[in-house]
Amino acid sequence: MEIDYIKAPLNKYTFTASAIRLWVERHCAGKVLNLFAGKIRLKADEVRVDTNKETQPEFVMDALTFVLWWNGPMFDTVILDPPYSHRKSMEMYNGHVSSPFNNLKDNIHLVLNKFGSVITFGYHSVSMGERRGFY
């Protein structure tokens, strides 16, 4: 497991911080699934999922719903950048609760290539370990 720490000002759109965006773009490999995509487009071969249609994702749907529904090609990289609390989830998604994070993390393997990577941020990033098949 590789852990990098980048200090940046808080913003509801994580990738507005150029240091974070550039790091993510350097670490994306192959086909990228960007769950909770937000408004910033990455320089990557990304499929964007968000419940906010104003962010112009390819799929306007809940992240967990997408992961359970997807039957296309597997992804080489999954970006998991959910709101960091229930309150933030309600603020960012206009009063709609976003995916149950533990259930989402339990099912990421359904869309991720066997040797793929998950790039995750914030409070919810500490639990993508061996119990879920990650090393």
C-alpha positions as CSV (number, residue, x, y, z in Angstrom):
1,M,0.0,0.0,0.0
2,E,1.2,3.5,-0.8
3,I,0.1,6.4,1.3
4,D,0.9,10.0,0.2
5,Y,-0.1,13.1,2.2
6,I,-0.8,16.3,0.4
7,K,-2.0,19.3,2.4
8,A,-4.4,21.6,0.6
9,P,-7.2,24.0,1.5
10,L,-10.7,22.4,2.0
11,N,-13.0,22.7,-0.9
12,K,-16.2,20.8,-1.7
13,Y,-14.6,20.0,-5.0
14,T,-11.3,18.3,-4.0
15,F,-9.7,18.6,-7.4
16,T,-9.8,22.4,-7.4
17,A,-6.5,22.1,-5.4
18,S,-4.0,21.8,-8.2
19,A,-1.5,19.7,-6.1
20,I,-4.2,17.1,-5.5
21,R,-5.5,17.1,-9.0
22,L,-2.0,16.7,-10.5
23,W,-1.1,13.9,-8.1
24,V,-4.3,12.1,-9.0
25,E,-3.8,12.5,-12.8
26,R,-0.2,11.1,-12.4
27,H,-1.5,8.1,-10.6
28,C,-4.5,7.2,-12.8
29,A,-3.8,4.3,-15.0
30,G,-6.0,3.0,-17.9
31,K,-9.7,3.3,-17.7
32,V,-10.7,5.4,-14.7
33,L,-14.0,5.4,-12.8
34,N,-14.5,8.7,-11.0
35,L,-17.3,8.2,-8.4
36,F,-18.6,11.4,-6.8
37,A,-17.0,13.1,-9.8
38,G,-17.9,16.7,-9.0
39,K,-17.3,19.6,-11.5
40,I,-13.6,19.1,-12.2
41,R,-12.7,17.0,-15.2
42,L,-9.4,15.1,-14.9
43,K,-6.8,14.6,-17.7
44,A,-7.5,10.8,-17.7
45,D,-9.6,8.3,-19.6
46,E,-12.4,8.8,-17.0
47,V,-16.0,7.7,-16.7
48,R,-17.7,10.3,-14.4
49,V,-20.6,9.4,-12.0
50,D,-22.4,11.9,-9.9
51,T,-25.9,12.5,-8.6
52,N,-25.7,16.2,-9.6
53,K,-26.5,16.6,-13.3
54,E,-25.0,20.1,-13.3
55,T,-21.5,18.5,-12.9
56,Q,-22.1,16.9,-16.3
57,P,-21.2,13.3,-15.5
58,E,-21.7,10.5,-18.0
59,F,-23.9,8.8,-15.5
60,V,-26.3,10.7,-13.2
61,M,-26.8,8.2,-10.4
62,D,-25.7,7.2,-7.0
63,A,-22.3,5.7,-6.7
64,L,-23.4,2.4,-5.1
65,T,-26.2,2.1,-7.6
66,F,-23.7,2.5,-10.5
67,V,-21.3,0.0,-9.0
68,L,-24.0,-2.6,-8.6
69,W,-25.5,-1.9,-12.0
70,W,-22.4,-1.6,-14.2
71,N,-21.9,-4.5,-16.6
72,G,-19.3,-2.9,-18.9
73,P,-15.6,-3.3,-19.0
74,M,-13.7,-3.3,-15.7
75,F,-11.8,-0.2,-14.6
76,D,-8.1,0.0,-13.9
77,T,-8.5,2.9,-11.4
78,V,-11.4,3.9,-9.2
79,I,-11.4,7.3,-7.6
80,L,-13.5,7.4,-4.5
81,D,-13.9,10.9,-3.1
82,P,-17.2,11.0,-1.2
83,P,-18.5,13.9,0.9
84,Y,-16.8,13.4,4.3
85,S,-20.0,13.4,6.4
86,H,-23.8,12.9,6.3
87,R,-24.2,16.7,6.6
88,K,-21.9,17.4,3.7
89,S,-23.6,14.7,1.7
90,M,-26.9,16.5,2.2
91,E,-25.4,19.9,1.3
92,M,-23.5,18.7,-1.8
93,Y,-26.3,16.6,-3.2
94,N,-29.2,19.0,-2.7
95,G,-30.7,17.1,0.2
96,H,-30.2,13.6,-1.1
97,V,-28.1,11.2,1.0
98,S,-25.3,9.8,-1.1
99,S,-24.1,6.2,-1.1
100,P,-23.7,4.2,2.1
101,F,-19.9,4.3,2.1
102,N,-19.2,0.9,3.7
103,N,-21.5,-0.9,1.3
104,L,-19.9,1.0,-1.6
105,K,-16.4,0.0,-0.5
106,D,-17.5,-3.6,0.0
107,N,-18.6,-3.7,-3.7
108,I,-15.8,-1.7,-5.5
109,H,-14.3,-5.0,-6.6
110,L,-17.3,-5.5,-8.9
111,V,-16.0,-2.8,-11.2
112,L,-12.2,-3.0,-10.6
113,N,-9.7,-5.0,-12.6
114,K,-7.9,-7.6,-10.5
115,F,-4.7,-5.6,-10.3
116,G,-6.4,-2.2,-10.4
117,S,-6.0,0.7,-7.9
118,V,-8.4,2.7,-5.7
119,I,-7.5,6.3,-5.0
120,T,-9.5,7.5,-2.1
121,F,-9.7,10.6,0.0
122,G,-10.4,11.9,3.4
123,Y,-12.2,10.4,6.4
124,H,-13.4,7.3,4.6
125,S,-10.0,6.3,3.1
126,V,-8.7,4.3,6.0
127,S,-10.8,1.2,5.4
128,M,-9.8,0.0,2.0
129,G,-7.6,-2.7,3.5
130,E,-7.0,-6.4,3.3
131,R,-10.5,-7.3,4.6
132,R,-11.9,-5.9,1.4
133,G,-9.2,-7.6,-0.7
134,F,-6.8,-4.6,-1.1
135,Y,-3.1,-4.8,-0.3
